[in-house]
Amino acid sequence: MSMSSHLQELQKKHQHLSDAVAAAQRAPGTDDLMIADLKKQKLKLKEEISRLSRV
């Protein structure tokens, strides 16, 4: 897998998590811990994307 395609895949996963967070925040009764976990996953992906983009 090339670096470019790997970055694209990470960006797709990041966008999917963004959508999941937004949907969870709109849904009544969503567990705050689940939202926090999704946000942590999203942040880790963002950091990985940033790190790989600098290389």
N, C-alpha and C positions, 0 to 999 in steps of 0.2 A: 504494500500500500504506500503510495507516495505521500509526502508530507502535506501537499495541497488537499488531497482527498481525505486524509486523516483530519485536517483542520475543518473541512466542510462537514464531516460526520460529527465532530464535536459541536460545531455551531448548530447543526440540526437538533442534536440532543439538548443543547442549551435552550433553543427555541421551544422545544417540546416541554421542557420543564417550566419555562416562562408561562406557557399556555396552561399547564397543569396548576401552577400556583394561582394564576388569575381565576381559573375555574373554581378552585378550592376556596378562594377568598369570597367568591360570590355565593357559594352554596351555604345555605343555613346549616348550622350544626356541625361544620367541619372541624375536626380536631386540630387545635393550634399546634400541637406537637408534629403532626403530619405536615402542616404548612411549613414549619420551621425546618423540618428535615428536607423537604423539597428545595427550600431556599439555600440550605447548606450544600446540597448536591449541585445546584445551579452555580453557586459561588465557586466551588471546586472546579467545575468545568470552565468557568470564565477565567480563572487563574491559569489553568492548563492551556487554554487557547492563547492567552496573553504570553505565557512563557514560550510556547512553540512559535508564536508569531515573531518573537524577537530573534530567534535563531537564524 
